[in-house]
Amino acid sequence: MITIQPMLFLLRKSGIIALAIAALLAASVLSGCVEKPTVKTTVDTTPTSTAPPYKRQAISFFRGIDEPRPDAWEDLVLDRGRLKDDGFNTVTLSPPVLITQRAGGKPRIILEGAAGSVPGLADEMHNAGFGVFIAPTTAAAGYQTAIEVTDSTLTQLTEDVKRWAQTAEEHQAELFSPLADYNLALGTANANKWSAQILPLVRQKFNGSLVAVVRPDLSDATPAPGTPHDFENLDFKGYDYLMLDIYPRGATHDAARLATEVDSLLTHAEIVRARDGLKGIMIETGSWREQVGTDTVDGPLLGDDGQAEATSRILQVALPRVQGFFWHGWNLPGRGAKRFKVEQVLQKSFTGT
């Protein structure tokens, strides 16, 4: 129990506190009432502009950067000037989905917390003049893209995708994919069934362009029917764009062979585009420069020069035939473009300088 004498002793010992209290009492007398205390935060919520809400852009050619790590998304905002100078006009944000069924405890909390930052980041990049592509993914650090297909997982996946489609519309994203690499996540047959169910639901919520993101077999431009990578057996009716997710695979690498394989894939993709009435084709690519940390290397290590050369070859083949080109990784360890030769290659192709 605190007595009066100790309190008076404390006041005598602290002139600053006594003066503060006197000032507060004086202010109350002058105003005729006691003011309620206010709480200050570090965030200024005062509107800084009276400009109308953002309206999605009509982008004729998408020059994109995809940073897959949620913990590095803020780098896109911090480096927006550099990205603009490099010629990029679109950023990809891929919130993880189905994590609640495949992770528990701390990893789930971290991943879901990162996903919650997507709306704010989309607004930040829009305000900087970039288009935004929201592409939910079942892949995350420590998790494979492929999932066990059950009624339960498909139900949750559908609900997650509907929620992200609504978010993409509310924040006027230019592009939306129901699920990145959905043929790899679900397998060809299940991908077709699920896509037929989800597309009408997504169309009710999202009015921008829909992208079917698939992972084709780079080692075989005509994969056997029924394989998880058999993108030609997928039905893309209802989508606007087909995106091929292309990465060098295997232990060895040959830049000339890679260019030939990409050319063959594009030929098959063009047949699919005409068949299903798509607006166009896009490519996302990336490659390992070096092994960093504990990440699993799933392709050849090309080094700085090799990564730049491989990207240059793909660009030469692809640019005349596609409506969008995306690079996988901005600050991504061992693969990111920032400050490496591949950044110069992309800049030259995107800006002509």
C-alpha positions in Angstrom: 0.0 0.0 0.0 1.4 3.4 -1.0 1.2 6.2 1.7 1.0 9.9 1.3 4.5 10.5 2.8 6.5 8.5 0.2 4.5 10.1 -2.6 5.4 13.6 -1.3 9.0 12.5 -0.9 9.1 11.4 -4.6 7.6 14.7 -5.8 10.2 16.7 -3.8 13.0 14.6 -5.3 11.7 15.1 -8.9 11.4 18.7 -9.9 10.6 17.6 -13.5 7.6 15.5 -12.5 6.3 18.3 -10.2 6.6 20.9 -13.0 4.9 18.6 -15.4 2.0 18.0 -13.1 1.7 21.8 -12.4 1.6 22.5 -16.1 -1.1 19.9 -16.7 -3.3 21.3 -13.9 -2.8 24.8 -15.3 -3.9 23.7 -18.8 -6.9 22.0 -17.3 -8.0 25.2 -15.5 -7.5 27.4 -18.6 -9.6 25.1 -20.8 -12.3 24.6 -18.2 -12.1 20.9 -18.4 -9.6 18.1 -18.1 -8.3 16.9 -21.5 -8.4 13.2 -22.3 -4.9 11.8 -22.9 -4.0 11.1 -26.5 -2.0 8.1 -27.8 0.6 8.8 -30.4 1.8 6.2 -32.8 4.7 6.0 -35.2 2.3 5.7 -38.2 0.8 8.9 -39.6 -2.7 8.0 -40.7 -3.5 11.5 -42.1 -4.4 11.3 -45.8 -1.5 12.7 -47.8 -3.3 13.0 -51.1 -6.8 13.6 -52.4 -6.1 11.7 -55.6 -8.8 9.1 -56.7 -8.3 5.5 -55.8 -5.8 3.6 -58.0 -7.2 2.1 -61.2 -5.5 -0.8 -62.9 -3.2 -0.1 -65.8 -3.6 -1.3 -69.3 -0.1 -2.8 -69.8 0.7 -4.1 -73.3 4.0 -5.9 -72.4 4.7 -7.0 -68.9 8.4 -6.7 -67.8 8.2 -8.4 -64.4 10.2 -9.1 -61.3 9.2 -11.9 -59.0 10.6 -12.0 -55.4 9.4 -15.3 -54.0 10.6 -14.8 -50.4 8.0 -12.9 -48.3 10.7 -11.7 -46.0 12.3 -9.9 -49.0 9.2 -8.3 -50.4 10.0 -5.0 -48.7 13.1 -4.8 -50.8 10.9 -4.3 -53.9 9.5 -1.2 -52.3 12.9 0.1 -51.1 14.4 -0.5 -54.6 11.5 0.7 -56.7 13.6 3.5 -58.2 16.3 1.0 -59.3 13.6 -1.4 -60.7 12.1 1.4 -62.7 15.5 2.3 -64.1 16.0 -1.3 -65.1 12.8 -1.2 -67.1 10.6 -3.4 -64.9 6.9 -2.4 -64.9 5.3 -5.2 -62.9 6.0 -7.0 -59.6 4.8 -10.4 -58.6 3.6 -11.2 -55.0 2.9 -14.8 -54.2 1.1 -15.4 -50.9 1.4 -18.9 -49.6 -1.8 -20.9 -49.4 -2.7 -24.2 -47.7 0.0 -23.6 -45.1 -2.6 -24.1 -42.3 -2.9 -27.8 -43.4 0.8 -28.5 -43.9 2.5 -26.5 -41.1 1.9 -25.9 -37.4 3.2 -23.4 -34.9 5.7 -20.8 -35.7 6.3 -21.5 -39.5 2.5 -21.2 -40.1 2.3 -17.9 -38.2 5.3 -16.4 -40.0 4.0 -17.4 -43.5 0.4 -16.3 -42.8 1.7 -13.0 -41.4 3.8 -12.4 -44.5 0.8 -13.1 -46.7 -1.2 -10.4 -44.8 1.3 -7.8 -46.1 0.4 -8.3 -49.7 -2.4 -5.7 -49.9 -0.3 -3.0 -48.5 2.7 -3.9 -50.7 0.4 -3.9 -53.8 -0.7 -0.4 -53.0 2.9 0.7 -52.4 4.0 -0.6 -55.8 1.0 0.8 -57.5 1.7 4.2 -56.1 5.3 3.8 -57.5 3.8 3.2 -61.0 4.2 -0.6 -61.2 1.6 -3.1 -62.2 0.9 -5.9 -59.7 0.6 -9.7 -60.3 -0.9 -11.6 -57.4 -0.2 -15.4 -57.7 -0.9 -17.6 -54.7 1.4 -20.6 -54.3 1.5 -23.8 -52.4 5.4 -23.6 -52.4 7.2 -22.1 -49.5 10.5 -22.5 -47.8 10.7 -26.1 -46.7 7.6 -27.2 -48.6 7.2 -28.8 -52.0 4.8 -27.3 -54.6 3.0 -30.6 -55.0 0.2 -31.3 -52.5 -1.9 -34.3 -51.5 -5.1 -33.9 -53.4 -8.1 -34.6 -51.2 -11.6 -33.2 -50.9 -10.4 -31.3 -47.8 -7.4 -29.7 -49.4 -9.3 -28.8 -52.5 -12.0 -27.1 -50.5 -9.6 -25.1 -48.5 -7.6 -24.2 -51.7 -10.8 -23.0 -53.3 -11.6 -20.8 -50.4 -8.1 -19.4 -50.2 -8.1 -18.6 -53.9 -11.5 -16.9 -53.8 -10.2 -14.7 -50.9 -7.1 -13.7 -52.9 -9.2 -13.0 -56.0 -11.3 -10.6 -53.9 -8.1 -9.0 -52.6 -6.7 -8.7 -56.0 -9.8 -6.9 -57.2 -10.0 -4.6 -54.2 -6.5 -3.5 -54.8 -6.8 -3.4 -58.6 -4.1 -5.9 -59.5 -3.4 -6.1 -63.1 -2.9 -9.8 -63.2 -4.1 -12.7 -61.0 -3.3 -16.4 -61.1 -5.6 -18.7 -59.1 -2.6 -20.9 -58.3 1.0 -20.7 -59.5 2.3 -23.9 -61.1 -1.1 -25.5 -60.6 -0.3 -28.4 -62.9 2.7 -29.3 -60.7 0.7 -28.8 -57.5 -2.3 -30.9 -58.5 -1.3 -33.1 -61.4 -2.7 -32.7 -64.9 -6.1 -34.4 -64.4 -6.9 -32.8 -61.1 -5.6 -29.4 -62.4 -8.2 -29.5 -65.2 -11.1 -30.5 -62.8 -10.2 -27.9 -60.2 -9.6 -25.1 -62.8 -13.0 -25.7 -64.3 -14.6 -25.3 -60.9 -12.5 -22.3 -59.7 -12.5 -20.1 -62.8 -16.2 -19.1 -62.7 -15.9 -18.3 -59.0 -12.8 -16.2 -59.6 -14.4 -14.3 -62.5 -17.2 -13.3 -60.1 -14.6 -11.5 -57.9 -11.8 -10.4 -60.2 -12.1 -8.3 -63.3 -8.5 -8.1 -64.4 -6.5 -10.6 -66.6 -6.2 -14.2 -65.4 -3.0 -16.0 -65.9 -2.5 -19.8 -66.0 1.0 -20.4 -64.6 2.3 -23.9 -65.5 5.6 -25.7 -65.1 6.5 -27.5 -68.3 9.2 -30.2 -68.7 12.1 -28.3 -70.1 14.0 -31.5 -70.8 11.2 -32.7 -73.0 9.2 -30.1 -75.0 6.6 -32.9 -75.8 6.2 -34.7 -72.4 4.2 -37.9 -72.2 0.5 -37.4 -71.8 -0.7 -37.6 -68.2 2.6 -36.4 -66.6 2.3 -33.5 -64.0 4.1 -31.2 -66.4 2.0 -32.0 -69.5 0.8 -28.4 -70.0 -0.6 -29.2 -73.5 -3.2 -31.5 -72.0 -4.5 -28.6 -69.8 -7.6 -26.7 -70.8 -6.9 -23.0 -70.6 -10.3 -21.7 -71.8 -11.3 -18.9 -69.4 -7.8 -17.6 -68.9 -6.3 -14.6 -70.6 -2.6 -15.5 -70.6 -0.5 -18.7 -70.4 2.7 -18.3 -68.4 5.5 -20.9 -68.8 7.6 -21.2 -65.6 11.0 -22.2 -67.1 14.2 -23.0 -65.2 17.3 -24.9 -66.3 17.3 -28.4 -64.8 19.9 -31.1 -64.3 23.5 -31.1 -63.2 24.9 -29.7 -66.5 24.0 -26.8 -68.7 24.4 -25.8 -72.3 23.1 -22.3 -73.2 22.6 -23.1 -76.9 20.5 -26.2 -76.0 18.5 -24.2 -73.5 17.6 -21.7 -76.2 16.5 -24.5 -78.5 14.3 -26.0 -75.8 12.7 -22.7 -75.0 12.0 -22.2 -78.7 10.3 -25.6 -79.0 8.2 -24.9 -75.9 7.0 -21.6 -77.3 6.0 -23.3 -80.5 3.8 -25.8 -78.5 2.5 -22.9 -76.4 1.5 -20.9 -79.5 -0.6 -23.9 -80.6 -2.3 -23.9 -77.2 -2.9 -20.2 -77.3 -4.7 -20.4 -80.6 -6.6 -23.5 -79.5 -8.0 -21.9 -76.3 -8.3 -18.3 -77.5 -5.7 -16.8 -75.2 -4.5 -13.2 -75.5 -0.9 -14.3 -75.3 2.0 -16.1 -73.7 4.4 -15.0 -70.9 7.6 -16.5 -69.5 9.0 -16.6 -66.1 12.6 -17.7 -65.8 15.5 -17.8 -63.4 18.6 -19.9 -62.6 21.1 -20.7 -59.9 24.3 -18.6 -59.9 25.8 -20.2 -56.8 24.7 -22.2 -53.8 24.1 -20.0 -50.8 22.9 -21.2 -47.3 20.9 -24.3 -46.9 18.5 -24.0 -49.9 18.2 -27.0 -52.1 19.8 -26.5 -55.5 17.4 -27.8 -58.1 19.4 -26.9 -61.2 22.9 -26.3 -62.5 25.2 -23.7 -60.9 25.9 -21.3 -63.7 28.1 -18.6 -62.1 27.7 -14.9 -62.8 28.7 -15.1 -66.5 26.7 -18.3 -67.1 23.5 -16.9 -65.6 23.8 -13.8 -67.7 24.4 -15.8 -70.9 21.6 -18.2 -70.3 19.2 -15.3 -69.7 20.4 -13.5 -72.7 19.7 -16.5 -74.9 16.2 -17.0 -73.5 15.4 -13.3 -74.0 16.6 -13.4 -77.7 14.3 -16.4 -78.4 11.3 -15.2 -76.3 10.9 -11.5 -76.6 9.6 -11.4 -80.2 7.0 -14.1 -79.3 5.6 -13.3 -75.8 3.6 -10.6 -74.1 5.5 -10.7 -70.8 8.9 -11.7 -69.4 9.4 -12.2 -65.6 12.7 -12.8 -63.7 12.5 -15.0 -60.6 14.4 -13.4 -57.8 15.5 -9.8 -57.0 17.5 -10.3 -53.8 17.1 -14.1 -53.7 20.3 -15.6 -52.4 22.2 -17.4 -55.1 19.7 -16.5 -57.8 18.7 -12.8 -57.4 19.4 -10.3 -60.2 20.3 -7.3 -58.1 24.0 -6.2 -58.6 24.8 -9.2 -60.8 25.4 -9.4 -64.5 21.9 -10.8 -65.2 20.5 -7.4 -64.0 22.5 -5.7 -66.7 21.1 -8.2 -69.3 17.6 -7.6 -68.2 18.0 -3.8 -68.2 19.5 -3.8 -71.7 16.6 -5.9 -73.0 13.9 -4.0 -71.3 15.2 -0.4 -71.9 17.4 -0.8 -75.0 20.3 0.9 -73.2 
